[in-house]
Amino acid sequence: MKQFNVPNIYQSPLISAIKQQRKQEDKLKKDFTPTLLDLGPLQIYLARHFGFCYGVENAIEIAFNTIDENPGKRIFLLSEMIHNPQVNADLQARGVSFLQDTYGNQVIPFEELTPDDVVIIPAFGTTLEIEEMLNRKGITTAAYNTTCPFVEKVWNRSEQIAEKGYSIVVHGKPRHEETRATFSHASSHTPTVIVNDMAETVELAKYITGEKPANTFYAEFSGRYSAGFDVQRHLQKIGVVNQTTQLASDTQAISDYLKNVVIRKHGLTTATISERFADTRDTLCYATNDNQTAVSGMLETPADLAMVIGGHNSSNSSHLVELCEAKLPTYFIDSAERLLSDTTIETRNWKTKELTRTDHYLPASDPLKILVTSGASCPDAVVESVIKKMAAFYNLEKKLDEITEAVL
């Protein structure tokens, strides 16, 4: 796989060495047990897979190269490059401005753009409408497009099954940049509708079976179906694709549910299911799968608590929190600064995004066992800073240095 030139500020010699060692020992990625950093009274278990993925490293390399190659020009990002506060702050510090916020609300009017400006498309991609608008303004987007190749893979798969007459059901958060982009690309080829979760999928299925009257669909799924969508015709032959950072198990469950509904509705068999339902399992992102599977493997290790490190609006990080919370106390932080002391932590609610303080978050266990992972847009350097701060609480900096020297 291609190697990217990621700025040193995001790298960690310790984490890089651990990842490289695990990669050599487990080239087929079959061992999902965590890596133990044994500091004696403090034991930190690092997930087998975490941190920057291919798409994020690709986006960062393109963005920083774009800045270096365009001195004196105004440089804009359509929205956040990735959902990580440090990376986005670094880009802004180097003069990059955001045109929209995460939800597509305008921060800087498109009318202010000129053909001399540089506009970077973020890793989530963008809608065809925005891309066409920029091109009409004389702004070339192809050279500064950081869209993740695995997001584009979903778009390509959508186009392929659209050519065979399938409509598309997108499993994704309706307001998320990637979901909006995928909806735009899919709906340019075929009727498309978005479902957020299994509860909405169950309701959508009732329009397939006829349990719900067709006319109520348009209010229930307002803003989430393509122009001209005919609920009575366009749900008869479907395929499911996803926002790549969703829980893979959720997407699979939604796909399986709709598949079974279609089988019962049309009296199909395993041999004939493709007449009405497309196989789209290959649209699930490898990094999302690896990180989620690694967390499941990590959770088999007895521990006192878990820490998930990532941006508060990072979808993939939120799903890692969701997995951990089901098993043990979990804290969602975006930097070591959230560790206010060995008694107080600032943690983010992954559902409401509310930031709260929790006291006495570290139990008096000996040893204290902490599971640690991070989202696909979180730099390894941030993970290392969290580990260092935890070690400092227990006066274990020297022990951590010894471990670092041993693995380098």
N, C-alpha and C positions, 0 to 999 in steps of 0.2 A: 504493500500500500504506500502511496506517495507520502513523503516526509515534508512537512511544512516548516517555514521559518517563523516560528512564534517568538515574539520579543522575550528577552530574558526575564523581564519583570514578572512574567506569568509562570515561569518555570521553577521547579524545585529539584535540586540534585537528589535529595532523599527520596522523594516520590518517584522521580524518573528511574532511579536505580531499582527501587522495589518493583515497579511495573515491568522493567526490562527483565529482571530476574524471574518474575512470575511468567512472563511471556516465553522465556527460554525453557522453563520447566514444564510448561503446559501449552504447547504450541497449538493444540487442537481445541483449546478453551473448554475443557471438560471438568476442570477442578474449580468449583465456585466457593471453596472455603476462603475465609478472609486471611489476611496477613497480620500476624501478631507483632506489635511493637511492645516488647516486654520491658517496662521500666520499673519492675518490682511492685511497689504499692499501686502503681497505675499501669493498667494494661489496655492498650488501644488496638482494636481490631479494624484493619482497613479492608473495605470491600475489594473483591477480586478485580472488579472493573468500576471505574468512576472517572469523573473529570472530562476534559476536552475530548470531543469526538472529531471525526474526520471533517464534518461539515463546519464545525465551529473553528477549527484550526485553518481551514480553507478561507473562511470569511475574514478572520483576523489578518491573515497574510495579505489578502487582497486589499483590505481597508488600509493597513499601514503602508503598503506599497503605493497605493493611490495617493496618500498624503505626501509621500516623499517625491512622487513623480509629477506632482502638480503644484509647485511652489507659486504662491501669489494668487492662486485661483480660489474662488469660494467653493467649499466642498460641503455637501449635504448628505445626510442619510435619510431615507424615507421614514424610518422609525428606528428604534433601538437596534443596534447591530445584532446583538444576542441579548438574552435576558440575564445580564450580569452587570451589577452596578459599577464594579471596578473598571471593566473594559469600556463601558459606555462613557464613564467619567474621563478615562484616559483619552478617548477619541475627541471628546469635547474640549479637553485641555489643549489638544493639538489643533483646535480651530474648526472642528467638524460641528455642524448644526443639525438638529433633527427637524424634519419637516412635519412629522406627525407623532402623536404619542402611540402607545401600545395598541390602543383601541381604534386607531384611524382618525382621531380628532385632529384637526389642523392646528399646528403650532405656528408655522410660517406659511402664508398663502402661496400656493403654486404660482399665482400671478407674478410674484416677485422674482421668479427664476428667469434666467437668460440663457441663450445658447452657449455662453462661455462658462457656465457653471458645471460642476461635476456633481452628479447624483449617484450615490451608491445604493444599490438594492440590498437589503439585509438578508441574512441567512434564511429567514422564513419565506423569502420570495415576495412577490407583490401581485396585484391583480392585473389582468390584461388591460383593463381600462386605464389604470395609472401609467402603465408602461407605454401604452399608445399615446397618452396625453404628453408624456415627457418627450417622446420621439417627435411629436408634432411641433414641440417647442424648439426642436433642433438639438436636444440633449441626448447624446448617445448613451444608452444604458448597458449595452452588451459588454463593454470593456470593464465595467464596474459592477457587475452582477455577482453577488456572493451567495446566491441561492444554493442551499445545500443540495448536493447531487441526489440525496435520498428523498428529498421533497420532490425534486424533478422526476424521480422515478415513479412517484405516486401519480403525478400529472400524466406521465407517459402511459402508465397502465390504465388510467382513466380513459385516455384517448383510444387506446387499443380496444377496450371492451365497449366503448361507445360506438366504435365502427361496426360492432357486431349486434347493435341494437339494444344494448343494456342501458337503463337509467342508472344514475349513481346515487348512493347513499353515503354521505361523508360523516364519519364519526369524528367529531371535533368540538372544541369550544367555539361557539359561533362568533365571538368577538376577537378571537386570537388571530394575529396576523397571518399565520400559516393556514389556518382554516379558511380565512377570507380569500387568500390567494388560491388555494386548492379548489374552492367553490367556483371562483372565477374561471379557472382553466377548465374544470370539468364541465361547467354549464355552457361553455362555448361549443361543446361537442354534443351534449346530450342533456335531457332533463335531470336536474340535480336537487337533492334536498339534504339538509344537515340535521343530524341528531346529536345531542350532547351526551346522552348516557342511556343506560338500559331502560329507565323509566320512560323516556321519550320514544325509544325503539318499540316498546310494548304498545304505546299509543299509535305509532305509525303503522304497526302491523295490523291494527284494527281497521285501517283503511284498505289494506290488502285483502283482508278476509271479508270486508263489507259490514263488519260489526258497527262501524261508525258511518254516519252519512257523509258523503263526499264534501258537501258544502261547508262542514265545520273544519275541514283540514286547513283552509286558507287563513283562518284566524288563529288556529292553534300553532301553526308553523309559520306565522307571519314573519317576513324578512329572511326566511331560511329556505326558500325554494326559488328555482329559476323562473324567469319570465315564461309564461305560456304553459306552466306545469299543469297537467291534467291528471288529477289524483286517480281517476278511474282507469286511465290508460298507462300512465307512466310508472306505476308500481307493479306492473305485471311481469317485468323482466328486469332484474336489478343486480348490481354488484356493490360491494361495500369496500370503501377505501378509508384511510384514516389520516388525521393529523398525526404526524410521525412520533410525537412525544406523548401520546396517550398511553395509558396502561395497555400493554399488548394483550393481556388476558381479558381486559374489558372489550377491546375491539374484536377479539376472537369470539367472545361470548355473544356480542351483538350480531356478528356475522352468522354464528351458528343458530341463533334464535330466529333471525329472518329466513335463513335457509330452511329451517324446519317448518316455518309458517308457509313458505312457498311450496314445499313438498306436499304438505297437507292440503293446501288450497287447490293445487293442480293435479294431485294424485300422481306425483312423480316418484321415480326410483333413483337409486344411486347412479344407474346408467343413463338416466334421462334428465337429471337435475340441471345439467348445463344448458338445457333449453330455456330455463327461466332464471338461473342463478349463476353468476360468474365466480370463478375461483380467483381471489385476489390476495391470498395469504402472503404473496411475495412483496407486498407494499409495506410490511412492518419493518421499521428501521432497525438495523443490526445493533447499533449503539444503545438504543432504547431497550431492546431485548436483553443485551448483555448486562447493562446496568441494573435492570430490574431483576434479572435472574441472579446476579451477584448479590443483591440485597436479600433475596430469598435464601441464598446459601449462607450469607452472613448471619441471618436471623436464627439459624440453627445452633449458633454458638451462644451459650448462656451468658447473659450480660445484665448490667444494671440499668443502662440507658443507651440511647442512640442519638447521634448528632448528624443531621443532614445539612450540608453546606451548599448554598445556592441563592440566586436572586429570588426575591419574594414573588415575582411574576413569572418565574420559570416553571412552565408546565411539567417538564420531565422531573425537576427537583421536587415539585409538589407531590407527584405520584410516588416518589421514593419515600417521602414523609408518610404518605398514606399507608404504604406497605409496612413501614416500621411501627407506626402508631398502633397498628392492630396487634402488635406483640409486646411492646414495652414502652416506657416513657420516652418520648422523642422530642428533640429540640431542633427547630428549623432556623438556622442563622445564615447571614450572608457574609460575615467576616469575623475575625477574632475580636473585634471591638465589641461584639455582642456579649462576650464573656466579661461582664463588668467586674467580677471578682470570683473567688471560689465559692461564694454563697449566692450570688445573683447573676442571672442571665436574662438577656432580652431575646425573646423568641417570637416567631411569626406564626400565626394561625394560617395553615395552608389553604383553608377554605375561605375565610373572611378577609385574609391578609392583614388582620389586626396585629399590631406589635404590642406585646405585653411583657412585663417583668415577672420572673418567677424566682422566688427565694428558696434556698436550701435545695437546689437542684442536684447537688452531688451527694449521694447517700454515703454514710460512713462505712463503706465496705472495704475489706482488706483481703485481696486487692480490689480496687475499683475497676470494673470492666466496662469499657465504652466502645460501642460500635460506631464507626465513622464512614460516611460516604459523601459524595458530592454530585451535583447535577452536571450535565454535559457541557454547560457553559461556564463552569466554575474553574478558575485557574488552579493548578496544583500548588502554586505559591500560597494561595489563600488557605488551602487545606493544611499545608505545613505550618503556617502562622497560627492556626487554631491548635495544632498539636503542640507547638512550642509554648503557647500560653498555658495550656493545660499542664504541661510539664513544669512550668514555672510555679504554678500554684502549689506543687508538691516538692519544690526545690530539686527537681530532677533534670535540670538543664544539662548537667555534665553527663548523666546517663544517656540522654537523648543524643548528645554529641558523639558518644562512644558508639552508639548504634549506627549513626549516620556514617561515621568513619569506617565502620565494619562493612557496610553495604556498598560504599563507593569504590 
